[in-house]
Amino acid sequence: MAVLLVTLLISAVRGAVEMELSPECRQFLYMATPPSGLEHKSLQFICQRYNKKPRYVTLYNTVDHVPIYSAYTFKRSDGEKCVDVPWMYEPQLSTSSDTGEMQPFPRGYIHMNFEDAQAVLEDYTNAIFYERGALNPDEHQADPDDKAATYTLTNVVPLVREFSDEVWNEQEHVIRKRLNNYCRGTAHVVTGITTSGKMIRRNNINRVAVPTYIWSAYCCVDYDHNAPYDERYKFPSFAHYGLNDKENNQVLEMSIQKLEEFLKKTTFVDKNFQIFVDDCIPPSSSISH
């Protein structure tokens, strides 16, 4: 029993890519539970570790080379961007490694050591219509290391520039201000994508899936009940999605349940798909009257 416990502890400390999420990584999930109804052999959990600490969780598609979602806890911030952070990769997706942490791409690296199971910098070099859009954006974090940890290619997807710059980034500002002002406790956020087969190609090979839609949902059960109604009804949870396109790309806000219904119709989730346990409806004992 002691040997088994030691083995499990070593695995939890060293393993960034995990079949089952370790307790230290479940802290970023509401009720320590990942979204249900998203199972496929090509999907792997990544406990995104940086500077010796777990920072958030990503469910990564090693075939399409994109994250399906990143789950994180929102940190109150002024929205300032992190600067001078090199783009990083996840060593344990592609190589045997003694580190369980994301690492900067080394100079002169051999492509085959990295690119079988994840995106590399060259995949985005000539993708002139797209930019790297972070599912866990640095403006939703406060600590410099938490911000830095968002700059890994396992946390980004190709977003159409006009949509990213003019629409999605603005919605990230809206959510930051809302949670800053009215969420009193921990806000759990899950941001993900749907895909439909469109790919970024490099050397005539399909490399990175282009999202059709990007979606996000938050859960904050401890919130300001005296907030103005036009904000209060968006708690304890709310959601939104947008079409990753140059046109017709406005963001639509809705309830968690409405988003789940939409995703069940548009992506590979099964009928039991649920982003948060009980759709973030807290037990009656925790609701203030």
C-alpha positions in Angstrom: 0.0 0.0 0.0 2.8 2.4 0.9 4.6 1.6 -2.4 1.4 2.2 -4.4 0.9 5.5 -2.6 4.5 6.6 -3.3 4.1 5.6 -7.0 0.9 7.6 -7.3 2.5 10.7 -5.7 5.5 10.5 -8.0 3.1 10.2 -11.0 1.1 13.2 -9.8 4.2 15.4 -9.3 6.0 14.5 -12.5 3.2 13.8 -15.0 2.0 16.8 -16.8 0.1 14.7 -19.3 -2.4 12.6 -17.2 -5.0 9.9 -17.9 -6.7 10.9 -14.6 -6.3 14.4 -13.2 -4.4 14.6 -9.9 -6.0 16.4 -7.0 -3.7 19.4 -7.3 -4.9 20.0 -10.9 -8.6 19.4 -10.1 -8.5 22.7 -8.1 -9.2 24.5 -11.4 -12.4 22.5 -12.0 -15.7 23.3 -10.3 -16.3 20.6 -7.7 -13.0 19.1 -8.9 -14.9 17.6 -11.9 -14.1 18.1 -15.6 -16.8 18.6 -18.2 -18.5 15.3 -18.9 -19.4 13.7 -22.2 -16.1 14.5 -23.9 -14.3 11.2 -24.4 -12.1 10.1 -27.3 -8.8 8.2 -27.5 -7.1 11.3 -29.2 -7.9 13.5 -26.2 -5.4 13.9 -23.3 -5.5 15.9 -20.1 -2.7 18.3 -19.6 -2.0 19.7 -16.1 -0.5 22.9 -17.3 2.5 23.4 -15.0 4.9 26.4 -15.0 7.6 27.3 -12.6 7.0 24.3 -10.3 3.2 24.9 -9.9 0.1 23.7 -11.7 -1.7 26.7 -13.4 -4.7 25.3 -15.2 -6.0 22.2 -17.0 -6.3 21.6 -20.8 -8.0 18.8 -22.7 -5.8 18.4 -25.8 -6.5 16.7 -29.1 -3.2 15.1 -30.2 -4.5 14.4 -33.7 -5.9 17.8 -34.6 -3.1 19.6 -32.5 -5.5 21.9 -30.7 -6.9 22.2 -27.2 -10.6 21.2 -26.9 -10.9 23.3 -23.8 -8.9 24.9 -21.1 -10.3 25.1 -17.6 -9.0 27.7 -15.1 -9.8 29.8 -12.1 -10.3 33.5 -12.9 -8.1 35.9 -11.0 -9.0 39.5 -10.5 -6.8 41.8 -12.6 -6.5 45.1 -14.4 -6.3 43.2 -17.7 -2.6 44.1 -18.4 -0.9 41.8 -20.8 2.1 39.7 -20.0 5.2 40.6 -22.0 8.5 39.0 -23.1 7.3 35.4 -22.7 8.5 32.9 -25.3 6.0 30.5 -26.7 6.2 27.1 -25.1 5.3 23.5 -25.8 4.5 20.4 -23.7 7.5 18.0 -23.6 5.6 15.0 -22.4 3.1 15.0 -25.3 5.9 14.1 -27.7 9.0 13.0 -25.9 10.1 11.2 -22.8 11.2 13.9 -20.4 12.1 14.3 -16.8 10.1 17.5 -16.6 6.4 17.8 -16.1 6.4 21.4 -17.1 5.9 23.4 -20.3 9.1 24.5 -21.8 10.2 27.2 -24.3 10.9 25.9 -27.8 14.6 25.3 -28.0 16.6 26.8 -30.8 17.3 24.4 -33.7 14.9 21.8 -32.4 14.2 18.7 -34.4 10.6 18.9 -35.6 9.8 15.2 -35.2 10.6 15.4 -31.5 7.6 17.7 -31.1 5.1 17.8 -33.9 3.6 14.4 -34.0 1.3 15.1 -31.1 1.1 18.9 -30.9 1.4 22.2 -32.8 4.7 23.8 -33.4 5.6 27.5 -34.2 6.0 26.8 -37.9 2.4 25.7 -38.1 1.3 29.3 -37.6 4.1 31.0 -39.6 2.4 31.2 -42.9 -1.2 31.0 -41.6 -1.7 34.7 -42.5 -5.5 34.7 -41.9 -5.2 33.4 -38.3 -3.6 34.4 -35.1 -2.9 32.4 -31.9 -5.9 32.8 -29.6 -5.5 31.6 -26.0 -8.4 29.7 -24.4 -7.1 30.7 -21.0 -6.2 34.4 -21.8 -3.5 36.1 -19.8 -5.8 39.0 -19.0 -7.9 36.6 -16.8 -4.9 36.0 -14.6 -3.1 38.3 -12.2 0.1 36.6 -11.1 3.0 37.0 -13.6 3.6 33.3 -13.6 -0.1 32.5 -14.2 0.0 34.9 -17.1 3.2 33.4 -18.5 1.7 29.9 -18.3 -1.0 30.9 -20.9 1.7 31.2 -23.6 1.9 27.6 -24.6 0.7 26.3 -28.0 -1.3 23.7 -26.1 -3.5 26.5 -24.9 -4.1 28.3 -28.3 -6.2 27.8 -31.4 -6.2 29.5 -34.8 -8.6 32.4 -34.6 -9.5 34.6 -37.6 -7.8 37.9 -37.0 -10.9 40.1 -37.3 -12.9 37.9 -35.0 -10.1 37.6 -32.4 -9.2 41.3 -32.4 -12.6 42.9 -32.8 -15.0 40.5 -31.2 -13.6 37.8 -29.0 -11.0 39.9 -27.2 -13.7 42.4 -26.3 -15.8 39.7 -24.8 -12.9 38.6 -22.7 -12.8 42.2 -21.4 -16.5 42.1 -20.6 -16.2 38.9 -18.6 -13.1 40.1 -16.8 -14.9 43.3 -15.7 -18.1 41.3 -14.7 -16.2 38.8 -12.6 -14.0 41.5 -11.1 -17.0 43.5 -10.0 -19.5 40.9 -8.9 -17.9 37.5 -8.2 -17.0 37.4 -4.5 -15.6 33.9 -4.4 -13.8 31.6 -6.9 -14.9 31.8 -10.6 -14.3 28.6 -12.5 -14.1 29.1 -16.3 -14.1 26.6 -19.2 -13.3 27.9 -22.7 -13.4 25.5 -25.6 -14.0 25.0 -29.3 -15.9 23.1 -32.0 -14.2 21.9 -35.2 -15.6 20.8 -38.6 -12.6 19.5 -40.5 -11.0 22.8 -41.7 -7.2 22.6 -41.2 -4.1 24.7 -41.4 -1.8 22.8 -43.7 2.0 22.8 -43.8 4.1 21.0 -46.4 0.8 19.6 -47.8 0.0 17.9 -44.5 -3.0 18.7 -42.3 -1.5 20.2 -39.1 -3.9 22.3 -37.0 -7.6 22.2 -36.8 -9.4 25.6 -37.2 -12.2 26.1 -34.8 -15.7 26.7 -36.2 -17.0 28.1 -32.9 -15.3 29.2 -29.7 -17.3 29.1 -26.5 -16.9 29.9 -22.9 -18.7 29.5 -19.6 -18.1 30.5 -16.0 -19.4 29.4 -12.6 -19.3 31.6 -9.5 -21.7 30.5 -6.8 -20.5 33.2 -4.3 -21.5 36.5 -6.0 -22.9 39.9 -5.2 -26.7 39.5 -4.8 -27.0 43.3 -4.7 -25.6 43.7 -8.2 -27.7 45.5 -10.8 -30.3 43.1 -12.3 -28.7 43.2 -15.8 -25.6 41.7 -14.2 -27.2 39.7 -11.4 -29.2 37.4 -13.7 -25.9 36.3 -15.2 -24.9 34.6 -12.0 -24.1 32.1 -10.7 -23.3 31.0 -14.2 -23.5 32.3 -17.8 -22.0 31.4 -21.2 -21.3 32.7 -24.7 -20.1 31.6 -28.0 -19.0 33.1 -31.3 -18.4 32.1 -34.9 -14.7 32.1 -35.8 -15.2 34.0 -39.1 -14.4 37.3 -40.6 -18.2 38.1 -40.9 -21.3 37.1 -39.0 -19.1 36.7 -35.9 -21.0 38.4 -33.1 -20.8 36.8 -29.7 -24.1 35.5 -28.3 -24.5 35.3 -24.5 -26.8 32.7 -23.0 -27.4 30.3 -20.1 -25.2 27.3 -19.5 -28.0 25.0 -20.5 -28.6 26.8 -23.8 -24.9 26.6 -24.6 -24.9 22.8 -23.9 -27.9 22.3 -26.2 -26.1 24.2 -28.9 -22.9 22.2 -28.5 -24.7 18.9 -28.5 -26.0 19.8 -32.0 -22.7 21.2 -33.4 -19.9 19.0 -32.1 -18.9 15.5 -31.0 -20.1 15.7 -27.3 -22.5 13.0 -26.2 -26.0 13.4 -24.8 -24.6 13.5 -21.2 -22.4 16.5 -22.0 -22.3 18.9 -19.0 -19.7 21.7 -18.5 -20.2 22.1 -14.7 -21.6 19.7 -12.2 -25.4 20.3 -12.0 -24.9 23.2 -14.4 -23.4 25.2 -11.5 -26.7 25.2 -9.6 -25.5 25.2 -6.0 -27.0 23.0 -3.3 -30.0 24.8 -1.7 -28.1 25.0 1.6 -25.5 27.4 0.0 -28.0 29.8 -1.7 -28.5 33.0 0.2 -32.1 34.1 0.7 
